[in-house]
Amino acid sequence: MKVIIIGAGMGGLSAGIALKRIGYDVEIYEQVLEIRPVGAAISVWSNGVKCLNYLGLERETAALGGQMDSMAYMDGHTGEVMTQFSLQPLVEAVGQRPYPVSRAALQFMLMDAFGRDRIHLGMKLTQVHDDGQQVTATFADGSTATGDLLIGADGTHSTVRAHVLGSQPERRYAGYVNWNGLVDIDERIAPATQWTTFVGEGKRVSVMPIAGGRFYFFFDVPLPTGLPNDRATYPALLGEYFKGWAEPVQRLIGQIDPQTTNRVEIHDIEPFMQFARGRVALLGDAGHSTTPDIGQGGCAAMEDAVVLAIALQTNTLGVEDALVRYQNKRNERTAELVLRARRRCDVTHAKDPEVTQRWYEELRREDGSNVIRGIISNIEGNPLG
Ligand SMILES: Cc1cc2nc3c(=O)[nH]c(=O)nc-3n(C[C@H](O)[C@H](O)[C@H](O)COP(=O)(O)OP(=O)(O)OC[C@H]3O[C@@H](n4cnc5c(N)ncnc54)[C@H](O)[C@@H]3O)c2cc1C
């Protein structure tokens, strides 16, 4: 069985590894000439780690993962602890540690596991044609590739999505801008093994540890879309947005390197249920584009990869049938994750300032059990239990 995958992000690569493991002949086509992941790091929650373990990457993933033992929310202005608790109950409840990891390291691990010789760079898909027997992908340079099925793992701006749905849904601006990057761990900012988040005014400043003695940091600020973006201004802008905030926040702003800091206007797409049409299926952000507020977009892409391979391996009525079974196992779960992230996004970023204020008050009374219950409920429902 010949499989064409469009997109060498974490979804496409995970699918490639999963399908190769069941004996399929897989080629991945990627539009960029050099893979440079957008975003500095990512929290791979326990469901995502389980998928990587299932793909045979348990040791490699653990080696990339930061030691994240506890979690804390701090008052952004005063720096006071609002709540602080161990993540051990979470690990025991779900059976696997979560790992914050460098995106570049994750990407390279997946590329090596799949096999770089089968990743074709500089190949931008422009058109999909499914004749009922085979699928043909046409690329911007006029070349084509033909396979028994095609997986659109081409991200939030997916071209394959328009083929599957017959139209292209609009992306929805979620109302805030995120800056993210890496700095060396500095205990004057936060404890080295803690995921620490400073909150106030619907804004967020967060650090979490990844391997190599580094913190993944991000700043969220509710802002209109389309503001000018000049990286040289990032430290000064963040200094303004977080004026008067606690000393660790000022220290972090002082340490960021604008040249390696990413700025992202956060969007999602209203969930839809169709992930398959004929011999073509969507996977990852192409099928369910989410805000990052529960850290589940990439994890869900890896879940898709595992379910897709199982659906193709275990059903024998044909490719079209297996792809519909894959779709039906994934669409409700991923829609739920997108909508949960959107609700979390609205509370965190002061869509209604009174609701956000109530959340801050709840955090001061929190002993960790409600936050952990929320994270567990995102992880439960994953295909690996
Ligand atoms: C700020 C931020 C923080 C996040 N944090 C987390 C987190 O902590 N945990 C988590 O699980 N998720 C997180 N996410 C979400 C996560 O990044 C995405 O869900 C994930 O990258 C989706 O993977 P993907 O493979 O579907 O798409 P992508 O990673 O976007 O990959 C798609 C690939 O397809 C290629 N492509 C696109 N169009 C074409 C074409 N026409 N032809 C050929 N190739 C094409 C692109 O170049 C790209 O390489 C975050 C997202 C953001 C923005």
The ligand as a MOL file (V3000), in Angstrom:
LIG
                    3D

  0  0  0     0  0            999 V3000
M  V30 BEGIN CTAB
M  V30 COUNTS 53 58 0 0 0
M  V30 BEGIN ATOM
M  V30 1 C 1.9370 29.0860 20.5880 0
M  V30 2 C 1.5430 27.6470 20.4500 0
M  V30 3 C 1.7720 26.7630 21.4900 0
M  V30 4 C 1.3900 25.4190 21.3860 0
M  V30 5 N 1.6230 24.5890 22.4330 0
M  V30 6 C 1.2550 23.2880 22.3390 0
M  V30 7 C 1.5040 22.3890 23.4270 0
M  V30 8 O 2.0660 22.7900 24.4470 0
M  V30 9 N 1.1140 21.0940 23.2940 0
M  V30 10 C 0.5030 20.6200 22.1530 0
M  V30 11 O 0.2020 19.4210 22.0630 0
M  V30 12 N 0.2500 21.4500 21.1080 0
M  V30 13 C 0.6100 22.7590 21.1740 0
M  V30 14 N 0.3780 23.6070 20.1220 0
M  V30 15 C -0.3070 23.0920 18.9180 0
M  V30 16 C 0.6570 22.3540 17.9960 0
M  V30 17 O 1.7440 23.1990 17.6560 0
M  V30 18 C -0.0530 21.9250 16.7250 0
M  V30 19 O -1.2700 21.3230 17.0550 0
M  V30 20 C 0.8160 20.9430 15.9370 0
M  V30 21 O 1.9820 21.5850 15.4860 0
M  V30 22 C 0.0380 20.3730 14.7710 0
M  V30 23 O 0.8730 19.5150 14.0430 0
M  V30 24 P 0.5610 19.2350 12.5110 0
M  V30 25 O 1.5890 18.2520 12.0810 0
M  V30 26 O -0.8720 18.9110 12.3320 0
M  V30 27 O 0.7620 20.6390 11.7950 0
M  V30 28 P 2.0780 21.5160 11.6300 0
M  V30 29 O 3.0080 21.2870 12.7450 0
M  V30 30 O 1.6180 22.8960 11.3520 0
M  V30 31 O 2.7660 20.9290 10.3080 0
M  V30 32 C 2.1590 21.0880 9.0460 0
M  V30 33 C 3.2640 20.9660 8.0120 0
M  V30 34 O 2.6630 20.9480 6.7210 0
M  V30 35 C 3.4270 21.7560 5.8400 0
M  V30 36 N 2.5450 22.2110 4.7450 0
M  V30 37 C 1.5260 23.0990 4.8260 0
M  V30 38 N 0.9440 23.2650 3.6350 0
M  V30 39 C 1.6240 22.4630 2.7600 0
M  V30 40 C 1.5010 22.2090 1.3570 0
M  V30 41 N 0.5620 22.8120 0.6080 0
M  V30 42 N 2.3560 21.3270 0.7790 0
M  V30 43 C 3.3170 20.7000 1.5300 0
M  V30 44 N 3.4820 20.9220 2.8530 0
M  V30 45 C 2.6400 21.7830 3.4700 0
M  V30 46 C 3.9150 22.8910 6.7210 0
M  V30 47 O 5.0490 23.5460 6.1800 0
M  V30 48 C 4.2300 22.1520 8.0260 0
M  V30 49 O 5.5540 21.6890 8.0720 0
M  V30 50 C 0.7440 24.9540 20.2070 0
M  V30 51 C 0.5140 25.8440 19.1480 0
M  V30 52 C 0.9060 27.1720 19.2560 0
M  V30 53 C 0.6500 28.1090 18.1110 0
M  V30 END ATOM
M  V30 BEGIN BOND
M  V30 1 1 1 2
M  V30 2 1 2 3
M  V30 3 2 2 52
M  V30 4 2 3 4
M  V30 5 1 4 5
M  V30 6 1 4 50
M  V30 7 2 5 6
M  V30 8 1 6 7
M  V30 9 1 6 13
M  V30 10 2 7 8
M  V30 11 1 7 9
M  V30 12 1 9 10
M  V30 13 2 10 11
M  V30 14 1 10 12
M  V30 15 2 12 13
M  V30 16 1 13 14
M  V30 17 1 14 15
M  V30 18 1 14 50
M  V30 19 1 15 16
M  V30 20 1 16 17
M  V30 21 1 16 18
M  V30 22 1 18 19
M  V30 23 1 18 20
M  V30 24 1 20 21
M  V30 25 1 20 22
M  V30 26 1 22 23
M  V30 27 1 23 24
M  V30 28 2 24 25
M  V30 29 1 24 26
M  V30 30 1 24 27
M  V30 31 1 27 28
M  V30 32 2 28 29
M  V30 33 1 28 30
M  V30 34 1 28 31
M  V30 35 1 31 32
M  V30 36 1 32 33
M  V30 37 1 33 34
M  V30 38 1 33 48
M  V30 39 1 34 35
M  V30 40 1 35 36
M  V30 41 1 35 46
M  V30 42 1 36 37
M  V30 43 1 36 45
M  V30 44 2 37 38
M  V30 45 1 38 39
M  V30 46 1 39 40
M  V30 47 2 39 45
M  V30 48 1 40 41
M  V30 49 2 40 42
M  V30 50 1 42 43
M  V30 51 2 43 44
M  V30 52 1 44 45
M  V30 53 1 46 47
M  V30 54 1 46 48
M  V30 55 1 48 49
M  V30 56 2 50 51
M  V30 57 1 51 52
M  V30 58 1 52 53
M  V30 END BOND
M  V30 END CTAB
M  END
